[in-house]
């Protein structure tokens, strides 16, 4: 019997027009966008479908838009999506996992992400920061370089995306210094990222505090599918622990490579990415060489998926 992982993408997977065909297909999907628009105070459907891209890239819109797209796919697919063995999400995508596993209902997941995006954007405005992807340098060397560069300004490893790519995050001086040191140590590339601020770093502490207070008021149910949180890279099914890890995630690194390694050890042979783009599917091809990799983004993807028996 197949072992299936269902995963959800995070920020930077967005594109103008994403989810429009799903929105047009079913009233239940349109209701999800209404919930988010009411909470945001802006028309998230219009921003998602028409842009402009500069507005969609704003954190307060990007995060809810991506989650809505993922939840729209789940809503349209209903029971045609096979039962997952494990689920995970990259950063904000973890809320998609919470919804898939029924740890959070869809409405609570949407409202939580709207709050998260607002808090993180506010933290970005108050603490200017940057992120950069380091290609082709060992993890332990990058960790030590961040410690050294932190003498100039805060900088930490933020995303362990693959064995070959680690993203660093922090203050402008810290990231610039760490980038230079990484090049000196033999990194193949150091790529500054076009992001709103220093995500998954100590500069997000104010957002973490506010998110902790907000999540205290939400009920987390026992997950129907084990979730692999970003903070640990190991399966978890305790609701209280999952709530705490969602808070910790805001300032802690995303252990995505460790999650993929856990999937491999678990024996995952079908990997399904739900949401816009193919970022996670692309990374999975390198880390899960023998697994069947599937991305479900559009109505066409759903139709194609439903015409093939998985497993």
Secondary structure, DSSP 8 states (H G I E B T S, - for coil): ---EEEEE--TT---TTTTHHHHHH-HHHHHHHHHHHHHHTS-HHHHHHH--HHHHTSHHHHHHHHHHHHHHHHHHHGGGS---SEEEESGGGHHHHHHHTTSS-HHHHHHHHHHHHHHHHHHHHHS--EEEEEES--HHHHHHHHHHHTTTS-EEEEEEEETTEEEEEE-HHHHHHHHHHHHHTT-SEEEE---SS-TTSGGGHHHHHHHHHHHTTS-----SSEEE-TTTSSEE--HHHHHHHHHHTTTS-B-HHHHHHHHHHHT--EEEEESSSSHHHHHHHHH-TTSEEEEE-SHHHHHHHHTS---
